[in-house]
Amino acid sequence: MGELWIMFKKELADILRDRRLLAAIIVPIIFIPLLFGVLQSSSRSSSLVISVVNEDSGEYSRALIEFLEESGVVIDNGSPVRLVIPAGFSDAIKSGRSPSLLIETELSSVLDFKTVRLAGALKALVLRFGEGVFPSIRPEFLLDVGGSVLSVEPSRYVSALLRSALAVPLVLFVIGVYASQAVAASVAMEKEGKTLETLLTLPVSRRSIILGKIFASVVFSFLVLASLTLSTWAVSMLPKTSGGGPTGVSVGVGPVVFFSAGVFLLFLLMLLTSLLVSLFTLDVRSALSLAGLVEVLYLIPLLVAFAGLDVSGAAGLLVKADPGYAPLWAFLSATNGDYLRAAAAVLYLLLWNGLVLRLAVWVFESGVLMTKSIDAGKLRWLIRVKI
């Protein structure tokens, strides 16, 4: 136990002396309180599918529908986005009154970014049509999320949700990507600096050496988490402004807790995996290249979710089996009230952490890292991809 404590203190001191790692603790405290920009989720699509309810028989309502079809919009009653043209729409324009339209949106989940972007694209087309009439058209919104109906634009709802409930876990994930790069260089720096051989000759077991590195990385993770907690408190102390977004946007404490736990465990898994792959490399550059490839694999589920891609079949199973999907799985399950599945997602991440931890200890103890090392020359294509 004494030698493990010595190795732990050595590795933690090395980590804290690294300015790149120290920045991961300091940066959130400085910058997160400044992050009050609202995420813009709307974007245009070349092929939009919406449903239309035309309660007006006037010429302007017909002109609007024709304009939408000419712009590539497909009318389908099965679409989750519905445009409701109220009675009197054309008469309001003729009499010089500002007409209103209703865009009804039904989200399959709070992270249904595809439907959010569809509603945003429809709004943009309606406003473009309104540029040719006077007075201007006023789009109004009804948003259905899990049976709760809100009078708010979908993009503003999701933006406020990400900003209020999910901002800290997402920032933690981003910092995890950065920190895992630095931790990946831990063993590689020992090799490149020719200090690993000396370290292995000390009267300290290899298990204590690798566990010291791992525990130091875990403590570093908690320091980052404490930094995020402090920055969140600082944000809560700042003056509140009105009109920045919809108020009362919340999914409850449970989903946020499960999502935060999942992201933190993924943070740890990224650190452990980066440390594991660095055991097989010869120098720091090679370690960073392999760690970068691993990070991309963990990022795939997040990119699929935010891009609103429909992934099914074998590809869908692979995405859901990726540990990077587990925090989303836990969040969506908790949002639907299925806390058993949410807990299973967290347990899934715990099992991955245990597996990678055990594998890293075995590799270090077996001496494989001394006989099989990947150098940067064999990883040039990975380095090009990463840079």
Sequence and secondary structure as in RCSB ss.txt:
>XXXX:A:sequence
MGELWIMFKKELADILRDRRLLAAIIVPIIFIPLLFGVLQSSSRSSSLVISVVNEDSGEYSRALIEFLEESGVVI
DNGSPVRLVIPAGFSDAIKSGRSPSLLIETELSSVLDFKTVRLAGALKALVLRFGEGVFPSIRPEFLLDVGGSVL
SVEPSRYVSALLRSALAVPLVLFVIGVYASQAVAASVAMEKEGKTLETLLTLPVSRRSIILGKIFASVVFSFLVL
ASLTLSTWAVSMLPKTSGGGPTGVSVGVGPVVFFSAGVFLLFLLMLLTSLLVSLFTLDVRSALSLAGLVEVLYLI
PLLVAFAGLDVSGAAGLLVKADPGYAPLWAFLSATNGDYLRAAAAVLYLLLWNGLVLRLAVWVFESGVLMTKSID
AGKLRWLIRVKI
>XXXX:A:secstr
 HHHHHHHHHHHHHHHH HHHHHHHHHHHHHGGG           SSEEEEEEE   SHHHHHHHHHHHHTTEEE
 TT SEEEEE TTHHHHHHTT   EEEEEEEESSTT HHHHHHHHHHHHHHHHHHTTSSS  EEEEEEEETTEEE
SS HHHHHHHHIIIIIHHHHHHHHHHHHHHHHHHHHHHHHHHTT HHHHHHSSS HHHHHHHHHHHHHHHHHHHH
HHHHHHHHHHHHS   SSSS TT    HHHHHHHHHHHHHHHHHHHHHHHHHHTTBSSHHHHHHHHHHHHHHHHH
HHHHHHHT    HHHHHHHHHSGGGHHHHHHHHHHTT HHHHHHHHHHHHHHHHHHHHHHHHHHHHTHHHH  B 
GGGGHHHHHHH 
